[in-house]
Amino acid sequence: MSDDLRPEYKRSDFGEIIRGKYARRISKATNVVVLDPEVAKAFPNDKAVNDTLRSLLDLAKMSSRLRSTGRAKRQRASDLGR
């Protein structure tokens, strides 16, 4: 095992090494998402992913508005006895 420490330092000066000590904290503080390989192939870069997700969100909002508008029309029709 290679030891790159300067001679004036001793490994014991640095305390116990705990692997992944901050991993949980970092994962909660970040929004990095790892795509499955087959999904990643469809997107050349982060802009393409973001543009696609924005389009999907817009589509979901439109769909939601259309459904609620359709329900409102059906409710008014039933209130009128149709």
N, C-alpha and C positions, 0 to 999 in steps of 0.2 A: 504494500500500500504506500503510495507516495505521500509525503508530508511536506506541504508547501509553507508551513508556518515558519516565521523568522525564528532564529535560535533563542531570542529573548522571551518568546511566548511558549507557554505549555498548554496543551489541550485541556488539562484540568482547570486552567484559569477561566474557561468559558462555561462551566457548568454542564448540566445534562442536556443532551440534544433530544428534542422531542419532535419526531417526524409528524408533519401535518398540524402542528400546534395552532396555526392560525387559519387553517383550511375552512373551517365552518364559518368563521367571521367573514372571510373573504367571499365565500360563496353567497352569503346573505347580502353583501354590499355590492355585488356586481350583477349585471344583467347579461352576461355572456351566455350565449346559447350555442350548443354544439349540435350541428345538423347531422343526421344520418348520411352516410356516404351517397346513397342513391338520391336523396333530396338535394344535397350539396351540388351534385352534377348538374342540376337544373338551373343553378344560379351562379353566374360568373363572378359576382362580387357582392359586397354588403348593400350597395345601392339597389341592386336587383331584388334582393330579399326584402328590403324595406319598402320599395315601391309595390311589390306584390302584396305584402301584408297590409299596406295602406289601402290598396284596391279592395282587398278582401274585407277589411273593416267597413269601407264605404258601402260595399255590396250588402253586408249584414245590416247596416243601418237602414239602407233603402228597403230591404226586405222586411225589416221590423216595422217600418212606417207603413208599408203597403198592407201588411197584415192587420195593423191596428186600424188603418183607414177602412179596410174591408169589414172588420168587426163593427166599427162605428156605423157604417152604412147598413149592415144587416140589423143592427139594433134599432136604428131609426125606422127601417122598413117594418120591423116587427111592432114597434110602438105605434105605427100608423095602421096596423092591422093588415098588412100585406102578407 
